[in-house]
Amino acid sequence: MTKKKYITTPIYYVNDVPHAGHAYTTLAADILTRYWKEKLGKENVFFLTGTDEHGQKVQQAAEKKGFSPKEFADSVVPRFQKAWELLNIQYDYFIRTTNPQHEKVVQELLQKIYDSGYIYKGTYKGLYCVGCEKFLTDTELIDGKCPLHPNRKPVYQEEENYFLKLEELSKLVLEKIEKGEYKILPKKREHEVVSRLSRGVEDISISRAGVSWGVPIPWDKKQTAYVWIDALINYYSATRIIKGKKRFWPANLHFIGKDILWFHAVIWPALLIATEIELPKTIFAHGYFTINGQKMSKSLGNVISPKQLVDRYGVDGARYLLLSAFSFGSDGDISLEKFDKKYNADLANGLGNLVARVAKLCETSDLYFDSKGTKKLEAYKKGVSSKLDKYDFTGALEYIWRFDIEWGLRWLDQLINEDKPWQLKDKKLLELKLNLYVLKIREIAYNLKPFLPETAEKIEKQFKGPKIKSAKPLFPRIK
Ligand code: MSP
């Protein structure tokens, strides 16, 4: 059994700057990466994120600003990297689709598919949504408009393109899903994919004659690769262009939003089948959030940026609030008002207050504590790891905050209320009690590590002993 994990996020379009939606997926991947690295060792986990830089959408956005597409991408990429740094997201590699080494792998795979007979030339006629970067079928249109981009009129396109025999390949895709050769999670997403596959699938155009900003088709340089084909290949190309990462393919987990499920669950496996490359093991599509019941959008002016969240709640506050807001596979609604409330309840009053309370008790007791305490904690609590193994972030966090397990945060709070250690006259009993609290705090901190890395570290340092002292509040209350 190989002991390795490879996890990816979607690569984000550079026509937009990072927002809370991008942060949501990337944070989830960071949390899982930290969890796996602690379990398997750093060298056995590979976390990839990056940017999707080709295609019409980016080309048009660049033109609007008066830049070349590459200059434009170069100016946006650092904004993503800074946002991830701000949120303490530690990816192992940041891939850009304009990296010539990636482009080479794209051409190599396309040539391979062409040679194996899965590509042919044909004419495409239809409506294209630049916002989605895809052709829309009649059933997808609502009043002639794209439901996801009602402000961008779909454009009629008719051109000679290269087509992928998706109709044929999709039968093999369906077979593999049914045999469980790769998983689509949550289960309801797999049902969606299977039901659409069973209705039959048409071949798709995989090149563009009118888009110059893309990877040239190796056998016909007048055309460029369709941006989605180029983009999907990043997951594989990364393992080829970075030294020593070859062994990480196939990917263990692609985290994506539900908006791009079809591309990942069907088109990506089809491309891999056509090139005889192993398929990823799992594709997990999480839900979408709205803000105060509305879609997050520039035109509505309700976009929340990572910086805004960090300024208001601190790094770990932002991490906690985004991932605890609603269950990872479902849709949910967020708002700053809800975040404020949850921050005060769970972090300022919950975790922060508990830590301050125990530290204060230790400080006034004048006792010495075992300084090797944290070394003994080598594994996550079962409840936490079993939830994380299922990508259930809210479940894992709720577990740490529970009141009915003998180390949960609320359990400890309650225990202290009942013990009333400040009334204890018996020094030996007090020492026993405080040592128990300290041990529990260390356990809580250990289990919080993947989620709140800075806070966990602060707590570990503070409670290392032999003298435990009060410190600044971890999460100052928001008024
Ligand atoms: N470039 C493509 C992906 C190519 S992957 C080979 C793309 N980029 S994107 O910039 O539009 O990012 C889409 C992703 O951002 C979603 O799949 C999801 O991960 C994240 N989200 C964007 N808005 C979101 C919400 N409102 N809620 C949750 N996640 C959101 O698609």
Boltz pocket constraint, residues with backbone or C-beta under 6 A from the ligand:
constraints:
  - pocket:
      binder: B
      contacts: [[A, 9], [A, 10], [A, 11], [A, 12], [A, 13], [A, 16], [A, 20], [A, 21], [A, 22], [A, 24], [A, 25], [A, 52], [A, 228], [A, 231], [A, 232], [A, 233], [A, 234], [A, 255], [A, 256], [A, 257], [A, 258], [A, 259], [A, 260], [A, 287], [A, 288], [A, 289], [A, 290], [A, 296]]
      max_distance: 6.0
